[in-house]
Amino acid sequence: MPAMYKVRPVHSAGVLPEHLPTCMYPVPNLHRAAGTAAPPPQEEVDPSLQALESRQEEILKRLYELKSAVDGLSKMIQTPDADFDVTNIIQTDEFSPLTTNGADLDLMLGKDYGALKDVVINANPSLPPLSLLVIHSLLCERYKILSAVHTHSSVKSVPENLLKCFGEQTKKQPRHEYQLGFTLIWKDVPKPQMKFSIQTMCPIEGEGNIARFLFSLFGHKYNAVTSTLIDSWVDTAIFQLKEGSSKERGAVLRSMNAALGKSSWLVGNELTVADVVAWCALRQTGTANTAPANVQKWMKSCENLAPFSSVMKLLK
């Protein structure tokens, strides 16, 4: 059938493809100048945005410090004391000198990521545990310790020197930067009590037992004979020098005089917990001035050490 209308083709030879439009609205290229590529414009940082980022970093830092503090305080919230866990204590009969460093606390007390290890001691202000204060001063020479003194509601008043028995705690650092927390609570208790780990809730009672634990943090390791002698002197100092009769004290002083005639310290040639507890017992009972010659010389050797001389101020 022939076409009804005849139309000439649009793409005839007179229309070239390159003449066809390639876009609807041509716009000049803003990123090119004089035929060269220009760098993209740099955006200016808003000062308010910088301030907001700095504030966020500061808040995150404070939150981390607050978390560390809450982790430590939770021990006293769950129980007003602290408690002791002996499962991580490494015991050996080999002797090693006093060369432990801060990292060894993880070996002796166990690792506790994110929370400060806390030792909390309850003691009666009417009979302050001087040996624990001496050992605390010795520990401060080796570790970074966060010390604190509190008064329990069971005690009506505490002498000012006992409230400041750890000295002026002026330089406060974030809690997580310390290696050990040492809190003393003046409380109406029959004998000193110490707790360390809230997992076992097993307190240590008695000044001598607590002193043994705290002195172990120095890393001393003795053989069986030496350990037995040290324990014997500690018990003798507590039960006979401090709590015994005048006849018992006289017998102990004679034994001490004989032992100190053979060595500078009660056991061996180094200061041990036996020397600390015995010295404190003599000072508290007022028998230091009537002690034999070797004991007098030994007491002066103890008092030449700063931790002992600082505790002397509490006896005045």
C-alpha positions, 0 to 999 in steps of 0.5 A: 500500500503506498504511504499516505504522507511522505516525510523527508528524513531528519538525519539527512546529510546536512545535519552532523552528529557533533552539532547535536546538544550533549547537555541541557544547560552548559555551565563553565567548569569552576575547577579549572582556571586558565587551562590548569586544574585548581586544588579543591577549596579547603574548608575552614574548621569551625572554632565551636566544633573544635571546642566541642571535640576538646570538651568531649575528650575531657569528659571521656577522661573524667569518666574513666577516672570516675569509673576507677574511683567507683570500682574502688569505692564499691568495695566499701559500699558492699562491705564497710571493710575490705577483705583478704584473698590468699589464693594469689599469694605466691609462697616459697622457701627461697630467700631473696633480698628486698628488690621487688618493684611495683609490677610485682604487686600483680604477682602477689595480689593478683591482677585486677584490671580497671580497679585499684587494689585496696587494703582497708584496716579497722583499728581502735584509736584507744590502742593504735596499731603502730606497727601497721603505720610503720609498715605503711611508711615503708610501703610508701617508699616503694609503691605509689599508695593512695592513703586515707583515714576515716572515722567510723560512727562507732567512735565518738572522737579521735585525736588529731594526730591519729587523723593525720597519721598518714601525713598531709595528703595534698598531692592528689592524682587520678585514682588509677595512677596509684598502685595500692590503696591503703585505708585506715578506719578508726572503729570500735573493734576489739582488735585490728581487722583487715580485708582485701578482696571482696570475693572471699569476705575473709578478714585477717584479725590481729595486729601481728597477722596484718603486719605479716601480710603487709610486710610480704608485699616487699617481696621478701622470701625466706626459707622455712627456718627463717620464716619460723623465727620471724613468726615466733618473734612476732607472736612473742611481741604481741602476746608477751611484750604487749599483752603479757605480764611484767614477768613475761616481758622481762623474759622476752627482753632477756631473750631479745638482748641475747639475740641482738648480741649476735646480729644487728636485727632480731632475725638475720642481717636485715630488717624484718616484720619481727623488728617492726612489731617488737619495737612498736610493742616496747614503745607502747608498753613503756618498757623501752627505757628499762631495756638491756643494752643490746635492745637499746642499741637496736631500738636506736637503729630502728628509730634512725629510719624515717618510718619509725621516727615519724610514728614516734610523734604519735606517742607524744 
